[in-house]
Amino acid sequence: MDPATLAGIGIAVASMLAMMLLEGADPMSIMLPAPLILVFGGTFGVAMAGGVLRDSLGIGKQIQRAIKSKPVPSNELVDSIVKLAERARREGLLALEDAIKEVEEPFLRRGLELAIDGTDPEELREILEGEVEAKRKADKSGAKIFTDMGGYAPTIGIIGTVISLVLVLENLSDPSKLGHMIGAAFVATLWGVFSANVIWLPIGNRLKRLSELECAQMELTIEGISNIQAGTNPRLVSQKLKSLLPPGEAEDKAAEKKAA
């Protein structure tokens, strides 16, 4: 599990609590049921209204994915592909039929199975690129509901504040309650802005980033499978794939080799 999402949200929440405590405020003063129900329930409702039911039903899985997913380093993927290329060059493409049973990456395994079955190289690339594009569209839909919620939440919070201020105006005859009621009125705005910028938008951005990394690895895999199918020299396969790695990962791989 990559701790970035939970750690980041935790730091943001801790910063807000620290600010309240340093200012002498009681953190429980913002834990009011009515604003929380309006902001979180209303935000989810309008986001659902702006999409399709499938997107809303999948929100739980998307949150789990944002929290639990840990991208596999691309250099590990390159190592796996190069080893497969070495075996295919030495024993032939059909020799990989046993090796793919140990391949954990589903996309790489499917691509190798198609290659072993004798699929035409152009058709193979077209099939795999189609999977990448389909994944990119699905991931975009999954992230969209969170970015939508990030846009709606502050406005829902303002609606809650306006409703509360209307109630304040109805109780002007009792000045002793006005201070508390006015303070409570702005809690909805607080939760709207807070949830948008600390929860929904970060999760949406996290899902987009995960999609970018996973699709880039799938494209790297396509290049590797194409070279294995063509019988390219494993050293050349390694050089080609490493040239596609992000600069940071390529440098880390080089440093590991020197240390070894």
Phi, psi and omega per residue, in radians:
M1 nan 2.337 3.070
D2 -1.509 2.069 -3.038
P3 -1.391 0.036 -3.010
A4 -0.989 -0.813 -3.067
T5 -1.139 -0.912 -3.130
L6 -1.118 -0.714 -3.136
A7 -1.128 -0.745 -3.128
G8 -1.124 -0.802 3.113
I9 -1.126 -0.687 3.121
G10 -1.084 -0.716 3.116
I11 -1.123 -0.728 -3.141
A12 -1.119 -0.772 3.132
V13 -1.135 -0.761 3.131
A14 -1.089 -0.645 3.125
S15 -1.118 -0.730 3.129
M16 -1.149 -0.756 3.133
L17 -1.116 -0.695 3.119
A18 -1.096 -0.714 3.124
M19 -1.079 -0.755 -3.131
M20 -1.129 -0.743 -3.121
L21 -1.166 -0.693 3.127
L22 -1.165 -0.510 3.110
E23 -1.489 -0.026 3.122
G24 1.432 0.294 -3.124
A25 -1.594 2.718 3.084
D26 -1.601 2.048 -3.135
P27 -0.968 -0.493 -3.129
M28 -1.253 -0.208 -3.119
S29 -1.199 -0.321 3.124
I30 -1.744 -0.046 -3.137
M31 -1.563 1.138 -3.130
L32 -1.728 2.231 -3.054
P33 -1.014 -0.779 -3.048
A34 -1.056 -0.899 3.110
P35 -1.092 -0.660 3.141
L36 -1.102 -0.773 3.131
I37 -1.115 -0.773 -3.121
L38 -1.117 -0.852 -3.047
V39 -1.162 -0.915 -3.069
F40 -1.293 -0.761 3.113
G41 -1.195 -0.793 -3.139
G42 -1.132 -0.691 3.133
T43 -1.103 -0.790 3.120
F44 -1.115 -0.689 -3.120
G45 -1.095 -0.820 -3.109
V46 -1.253 -0.530 3.068
A47 -1.168 -0.685 3.073
M48 -1.096 -0.722 -3.124
A49 -1.129 -0.481 -3.107
G50 -1.566 0.040 -3.133
G51 -2.313 -2.671 3.084
V52 -1.972 2.779 -3.041
L53 -1.052 -0.609 -3.117
R54 -1.024 -0.704 3.138
D55 -1.134 -0.723 -3.110
S56 -1.217 -0.678 -3.137
L57 -1.185 -0.437 -3.112
G58 -1.593 0.149 -3.047
I59 -1.133 -0.620 3.129
G60 -1.107 -0.770 3.133
K61 -1.139 -0.629 3.140
Q62 -1.181 -0.668 3.094
I63 -1.126 -0.745 3.094
Q64 -1.073 -0.710 3.132
R65 -1.118 -0.739 -3.138
A66 -1.109 -0.609 -3.084
I67 -1.483 -0.735 -2.975
K68 -1.627 -0.427 -3.044
S69 -1.120 2.383 3.079
K70 -2.266 1.866 -3.104
P71 -1.034 2.363 3.084
V72 -1.327 2.302 3.112
P73 -0.973 2.330 -3.084
S74 -1.084 -0.538 -3.114
N75 -1.170 -0.490 3.056
E76 -1.186 -0.667 3.096
L77 -1.117 -0.725 3.113
V78 -1.062 -0.765 3.135
D79 -1.039 -0.748 -3.138
S80 -1.110 -0.761 -3.128
I81 -1.150 -0.714 -3.136
V82 -1.116 -0.702 3.100
K83 -1.096 -0.707 3.093
L84 -1.148 -0.664 3.114
A85 -1.126 -0.681 3.120
E86 -1.109 -0.753 -3.141
R87 -1.194 -0.726 3.132
A88 -1.116 -0.666 3.130
R89 -1.193 -0.606 -3.077
R90 -1.443 -0.707 -3.003
E91 -2.033 -0.130 -3.110
G92 1.771 2.753 -3.065
L93 -1.086 -0.624 -3.110
L94 -1.153 -0.358 3.131
A95 -1.172 -0.286 -3.129
L96 -1.373 -0.120 -3.095
E97 -1.046 -0.631 3.092
D98 -1.412 -0.605 -3.064
A99 -1.169 -0.572 -3.059
I100 -1.223 -0.254 3.084
K101 -1.145 -0.441 -3.130
E102 -1.638 -0.051 3.138
V103 -1.358 2.129 -3.096
E104 -1.475 -0.516 -3.099
E105 -1.282 1.984 -3.065
P106 -1.041 -0.717 -3.094
F107 -1.141 -0.740 3.104
L108 -1.117 -0.720 -3.129
R109 -1.124 -0.764 3.135
R110 -1.106 -0.735 -3.136
G111 -1.110 -0.716 3.123
L112 -1.167 -0.654 3.104
E113 -1.084 -0.729 3.098
L114 -1.127 -0.702 3.132
A115 -1.136 -0.749 3.139
I116 -1.147 -0.580 3.126
D117 -1.284 -0.044 3.082
G118 1.513 0.395 3.109
T119 -1.097 2.413 3.115
D120 -1.008 2.368 -3.089
P121 -0.919 -0.730 -3.133
E122 -1.192 -0.717 3.109
E123 -1.154 -0.673 3.131
L124 -1.072 -0.818 3.124
R125 -1.101 -0.709 -3.133
E126 -1.107 -0.710 3.136
I127 -1.133 -0.827 -3.092
L128 -1.199 -0.679 3.094
E129 -1.156 -0.550 3.062
G130 -1.129 -0.667 3.087
E131 -1.126 -0.701 3.132
V132 -1.097 -0.773 -3.125
E133 -1.155 -0.683 3.111
A134 -1.124 -0.707 3.106
K135 -1.132 -0.730 -3.127
R136 -1.058 -0.724 3.133
K137 -1.190 -0.717 3.140
A138 -1.128 -0.732 3.136
D139 -1.154 -0.631 3.116
K140 -1.100 -0.722 3.112
S141 -1.153 -0.663 -3.137
G142 -1.152 -0.647 -3.135
A143 -1.381 -0.450 -3.029
K144 -1.058 -0.710 -3.079
I145 -1.106 -0.553 3.138
F146 -1.325 -0.680 3.077
T147 -1.183 -0.598 3.060
D148 -1.124 -0.769 3.130
M149 -1.110 -0.623 3.086
G150 -1.125 -0.499 3.097
G151 -1.427 -0.603 -3.087
Y152 -1.394 -0.615 -2.974
A153 -0.947 -0.825 -3.140
P154 -1.062 -0.660 3.132
T155 -1.182 -0.703 3.078
I156 -1.072 -0.674 3.099
G157 -1.088 -0.703 3.110
I158 -1.137 -0.669 3.090
I159 -1.042 -0.748 3.113
G160 -1.092 -0.693 3.118
T161 -1.125 -0.749 3.127
V162 -1.078 -0.757 3.121
I163 -1.040 -0.778 -3.125
S164 -1.149 -0.658 3.131
L165 -1.180 -0.566 3.050
V166 -1.073 -0.732 3.106
L167 -1.149 -0.606 3.088
V168 -1.067 -0.794 -3.132
L169 -1.104 -0.495 3.125
E170 -1.319 -0.238 -3.086
N171 -2.074 0.497 3.125
L172 -1.094 -0.346 -3.131
S173 -1.254 -0.210 -3.122
D174 -2.104 1.424 -3.072
P175 -1.026 -0.460 -3.097
S176 -1.123 -0.408 -3.119
K177 -1.702 -0.186 -2.999
L178 -1.114 -0.750 -3.109
G179 -1.013 -0.858 -3.141
H180 -1.117 -0.725 -3.087
M181 -1.201 -0.668 3.127
I182 -1.181 -0.727 3.095
G183 -1.057 -0.774 3.137
A184 -1.140 -0.525 -3.112
A185 -1.074 -0.603 -3.076
F186 -1.508 -0.078 3.101
V187 -1.113 -0.642 3.132
A188 -1.088 -0.750 3.096
T189 -1.103 -0.720 3.110
L190 -0.999 -0.866 -3.112
W191 -1.192 -0.566 3.096
G192 -1.118 -0.851 3.138
V193 -1.198 -0.726 -3.112
F194 -1.112 -0.867 -3.099
S195 -1.111 -0.623 -3.139
A196 -1.138 -0.829 -2.991
N197 -1.586 -0.270 -3.126
V198 -1.898 -0.428 -3.089
I199 -2.017 -1.140 -2.937
W200 -1.204 -0.891 -3.128
L201 -1.134 -0.743 3.068
P202 -1.053 -0.697 3.117
I203 -1.144 -0.739 3.101
G204 -1.053 -0.758 3.120
N205 -1.174 -0.638 3.101
R206 -1.075 -0.785 3.133
L207 -1.112 -0.674 3.098
K208 -1.112 -0.738 -3.132
R209 -1.155 -0.742 3.089
L210 -1.043 -0.733 3.135
S211 -1.084 -0.749 3.117
E212 -1.037 -0.803 -3.113
L213 -1.150 -0.769 -3.093
E214 -1.200 -0.704 3.117
C215 -1.182 -0.632 3.092
A216 -1.113 -0.684 3.110
Q217 -1.199 -0.619 3.085
M218 -1.144 -0.691 3.094
E219 -1.161 -0.644 3.059
L220 -1.096 -0.713 3.125
T221 -1.102 -0.710 3.126
I222 -1.042 -0.774 3.123
E223 -1.086 -0.726 3.140
G224 -1.115 -0.785 -3.132
I225 -1.130 -0.706 3.119
S226 -1.055 -0.704 3.130
N227 -1.251 -0.646 3.068
I228 -1.104 -0.769 -3.132
Q229 -1.110 -0.587 -3.135
A230 -1.432 -0.110 3.134
G231 1.313 0.489 -3.110
T232 -1.163 2.559 3.111
N233 -0.990 2.291 -3.100
P234 -0.962 -0.627 3.113
R235 -1.112 -0.699 3.120
L236 -1.198 -0.658 3.077
V237 -1.040 -0.793 3.133
S238 -1.051 -0.791 -3.132
Q239 -1.127 -0.722 -3.134
K240 -1.100 -0.812 -3.087
L241 -1.212 -0.669 3.121
K242 -1.150 -0.511 3.109
S243 -1.200 -0.310 3.131
L244 -1.610 -0.140 -3.131
L245 -1.287 2.611 3.010
P246 -1.031 2.552 -3.089
P247 -0.878 -0.735 -3.124
G248 -1.071 -0.784 -3.120
E249 -1.213 -0.659 3.122
A250 -1.113 -0.712 3.133
E251 -1.192 -0.669 3.117
D252 -1.114 -0.672 3.132
K253 -1.143 -0.749 3.129
A254 -1.106 -0.695 3.138
A255 -1.141 -0.672 3.113
E256 -1.101 -0.705 -3.127
K257 -1.151 -0.719 3.126
K258 -1.122 -0.696 -3.139
A259 -1.148 -0.602 3.133
A260 -1.243 nan nan
